[in-house]
Amino acid sequence: MKGYNVEINHRGASFHVQTQDVGMRAQYIESLIYKSGKLLSSRKTFYTQLLNAPQFQEKIATLMSDQHNAILREIAEGKFDHYLTAEDKGENPEGG
């Protein structure tokens, strides 16, 4: 199953969000949020309860899309702003 890889610019910083199905052995999808190559956060959603569901693949695809888009919204809403540096925000740390 394919995954999602998106760069989102927010307040002068570039965040990279990657979401993928880790596979049937692990039975979860995982989203990773990076800034400047550094892993900031991860989110896992287990799908064990969906294993025998009709249209399993479609449900996993929807779960991945929903989780990925939720993280993009959270970045846009400022929920990851505590990771921004003064330089990202365009602030002059020397005060001049």
Backbone bond lengths (Angstrom), bond angles and torsions (degrees), N, CA, C in turn:
res aa  C-N    CA-C-N  psi(-1)  N-CA   C-N-CA  omega(-1)  CA-C   N-CA-C  phi
1 M - - - 1.451 - - 1.523 108.22 -
2 K 1.294 115.48 139.25 1.456 119.91 179.71 1.522 110.76 -71.56
3 G 1.301 114.76 165.36 1.452 120.73 176.71 1.516 109.59 -124.02
4 Y 1.313 115.27 -171.39 1.454 122.07 179.76 1.519 108.94 -122.27
5 N 1.327 116.22 137.49 1.458 123.67 173.83 1.518 107.08 -135.41
6 V 1.319 116.78 115.21 1.461 120.86 -175.47 1.518 109.83 -136.07
7 E 1.332 115.40 138.35 1.460 122.30 169.45 1.520 106.78 -98.51
8 I 1.325 116.98 132.60 1.456 121.10 176.39 1.525 107.77 -128.74
9 N 1.325 115.59 129.07 1.458 120.92 177.57 1.512 108.70 -95.46
10 H 1.313 115.19 132.17 1.461 121.13 -178.24 1.520 108.54 -146.58
11 R 1.315 116.14 121.30 1.466 123.13 176.84 1.531 112.62 50.98
12 G 1.307 116.42 41.09 1.454 120.77 176.23 1.517 115.31 88.02
13 A 1.306 117.70 -1.81 1.467 121.19 -179.28 1.525 109.69 -115.97
14 S 1.312 114.69 150.95 1.456 121.10 177.24 1.524 108.81 -107.70
15 F 1.318 115.72 120.98 1.456 122.49 176.06 1.524 107.91 -105.95
16 H 1.311 116.34 143.21 1.463 121.82 176.00 1.526 107.24 -114.87
17 V 1.317 116.01 127.12 1.465 121.29 179.65 1.526 108.23 -119.44
18 Q 1.317 114.97 125.68 1.467 122.22 -179.48 1.525 108.06 -122.99
19 T 1.324 116.46 126.86 1.464 121.47 178.49 1.521 108.29 -127.41
20 Q 1.329 115.25 134.23 1.466 119.27 -179.19 1.522 110.82 -151.79
21 D 1.329 114.12 158.40 1.460 121.19 171.15 1.524 106.02 -84.33
22 V 1.309 117.54 119.58 1.461 121.37 -177.43 1.530 110.72 -73.02
23 G 1.318 117.73 -23.11 1.461 120.55 174.23 1.515 113.75 125.62
24 M 1.323 113.98 167.86 1.462 121.07 -175.90 1.522 113.08 -64.78
25 R 1.309 118.07 -30.56 1.473 119.02 178.38 1.524 110.95 -66.60
26 A 1.319 116.70 -41.85 1.465 121.06 -178.45 1.526 111.42 -84.13
27 Q 1.312 117.22 -34.18 1.464 124.60 177.53 1.524 113.04 61.40
28 Y 1.327 115.85 44.49 1.457 120.05 172.63 1.519 110.54 -152.11
29 I 1.334 113.73 159.43 1.456 119.91 169.66 1.516 106.68 -103.36
30 E 1.320 115.15 152.78 1.456 119.87 -176.92 1.519 109.56 -136.28
31 S 1.320 115.17 135.81 1.457 121.97 172.73 1.514 107.84 -114.72
32 L 1.332 115.08 135.83 1.457 122.27 178.67 1.519 107.96 -119.42
33 I 1.337 116.94 133.71 1.457 122.23 -179.50 1.520 107.92 -115.30
34 Y 1.347 115.46 122.57 1.461 122.37 -177.69 1.525 110.45 -119.88
35 K 1.325 115.33 153.27 1.462 123.08 168.56 1.514 106.38 -142.27
36 S 1.322 116.28 126.41 1.472 122.17 -178.87 1.529 111.76 54.54
37 G 1.323 116.67 38.12 1.457 121.41 177.89 1.514 115.13 78.23
38 K 1.323 117.25 -1.49 1.466 121.62 -178.50 1.531 109.54 -100.29
39 L 1.328 116.16 130.25 1.458 120.74 176.96 1.521 109.08 -70.50
40 L 1.330 116.05 120.28 1.461 121.31 -179.54 1.520 112.16 -94.32
41 S 1.322 115.33 -40.41 1.458 119.51 -172.59 1.525 109.05 -161.36
42 S 1.317 115.12 158.89 1.462 120.28 173.65 1.517 108.58 -139.19
43 R 1.309 114.52 156.40 1.464 120.08 178.75 1.517 107.95 -139.34
44 K 1.320 115.74 129.43 1.464 121.78 178.60 1.523 109.19 -115.93
45 T 1.313 114.73 140.34 1.458 120.83 172.49 1.523 107.26 -130.06
46 F 1.311 115.50 116.64 1.463 120.82 179.63 1.521 109.81 -79.84
47 Y 1.317 116.02 143.82 1.463 120.38 -179.55 1.525 112.45 -122.75
48 T 1.299 117.08 26.17 1.463 121.81 179.89 1.529 111.45 -53.33
49 Q 1.334 116.96 -38.62 1.465 121.06 -177.56 1.525 112.35 -67.86
50 L 1.330 117.97 -14.49 1.464 121.27 -178.68 1.528 113.85 -97.86
51 L 1.322 117.80 -2.82 1.466 121.07 -171.11 1.521 114.25 -54.76
52 N 1.313 117.94 -38.51 1.466 121.05 -178.19 1.522 112.60 -103.53
53 A 1.317 116.38 11.87 1.463 120.55 -177.76 1.528 110.80 -74.50
54 P 1.343 115.83 146.48 1.464 118.22 172.37 1.533 108.61 -62.28
55 Q 1.295 116.74 147.99 1.467 122.49 179.39 1.532 111.71 57.12
56 F 1.315 114.92 43.34 1.469 122.10 -177.94 1.526 112.07 -52.83
57 Q 1.333 117.75 -50.60 1.466 121.12 -176.78 1.526 111.89 -60.55
58 E 1.321 117.01 -40.94 1.461 120.76 179.11 1.524 110.97 -65.37
59 K 1.320 116.45 -37.95 1.468 120.05 179.38 1.525 111.09 -67.52
60 I 1.323 116.94 -38.59 1.466 120.52 177.53 1.524 109.59 -66.30
61 A 1.327 116.61 -41.64 1.468 120.56 178.59 1.527 110.84 -61.07
62 T 1.326 117.00 -41.19 1.463 120.97 178.03 1.522 110.84 -66.76
63 L 1.316 117.00 -42.65 1.465 121.86 177.80 1.530 110.60 -58.75
64 M 1.330 116.41 -44.87 1.465 120.88 179.05 1.525 111.00 -62.95
65 S 1.308 116.65 -47.94 1.462 121.24 -179.21 1.525 111.07 -61.13
66 D 1.328 116.72 -45.63 1.467 120.96 -179.70 1.520 111.41 -61.65
67 Q 1.327 116.89 -45.16 1.466 120.27 -179.22 1.531 110.38 -65.48
68 H 1.328 116.63 -44.84 1.462 120.85 -179.09 1.534 110.68 -60.78
69 N 1.328 116.39 -47.99 1.461 120.55 -179.25 1.520 112.21 -66.04
70 A 1.317 118.09 -33.73 1.466 121.16 177.14 1.526 110.37 -63.17
71 I 1.322 117.29 -41.17 1.467 120.71 179.27 1.525 110.31 -66.89
72 L 1.323 117.67 -41.91 1.468 120.23 177.18 1.527 110.69 -59.58
73 R 1.332 117.29 -41.34 1.472 121.01 176.92 1.523 110.88 -63.31
74 E 1.329 116.86 -42.63 1.465 120.67 179.88 1.525 111.34 -61.44
75 I 1.318 117.35 -40.18 1.469 120.35 176.86 1.525 109.18 -62.65
76 A 1.330 117.10 -48.21 1.463 121.49 -179.31 1.527 111.85 -62.28
77 E 1.331 117.41 -31.03 1.468 122.05 179.29 1.524 112.84 -81.51
78 G 1.331 117.56 -5.65 1.462 120.61 176.79 1.512 115.60 93.83
79 K 1.313 118.49 10.72 1.462 120.16 -177.31 1.526 113.78 -71.99
80 F 1.340 116.88 -8.74 1.465 120.96 176.05 1.529 111.17 -115.52
81 D 1.330 116.72 13.56 1.466 120.85 -177.93 1.522 113.07 -62.69
82 H 1.313 118.29 -23.18 1.470 119.81 179.56 1.528 111.49 -66.12
83 Y 1.328 117.80 -11.50 1.463 121.22 175.59 1.529 112.38 -90.15
84 L 1.324 118.29 -6.50 1.456 121.63 -178.48 1.521 110.89 -75.43
85 T 1.321 115.02 142.28 1.465 120.55 175.36 1.526 108.55 -93.96
86 A 1.327 116.14 168.53 1.463 120.73 175.77 1.526 109.82 -59.19
87 E 1.315 116.43 -37.94 1.471 120.71 178.70 1.525 111.01 -64.04
88 D 1.333 117.17 -41.61 1.466 120.63 177.01 1.520 110.75 -57.57
89 K 1.324 115.78 -41.57 1.462 121.92 -175.96 1.520 112.66 -80.07
90 G 1.345 117.11 -6.06 1.458 120.59 -179.06 1.511 113.10 79.13
91 E 1.318 116.43 19.14 1.462 120.85 179.17 1.519 109.19 -87.11
92 N 1.308 115.73 146.26 1.459 120.99 176.50 1.517 107.84 -95.85
93 P 1.323 118.78 108.70 1.466 120.46 -176.57 1.523 113.40 -64.85
94 E 1.353 117.20 -16.29 1.461 119.85 179.53 1.519 111.60 -89.78
95 G 1.330 116.14 -3.67 1.454 120.18 176.09 1.511 114.41 77.10
96 G 1.312 119.44 11.78 1.455 120.00 -176.12 1.430 111.48 -122.80
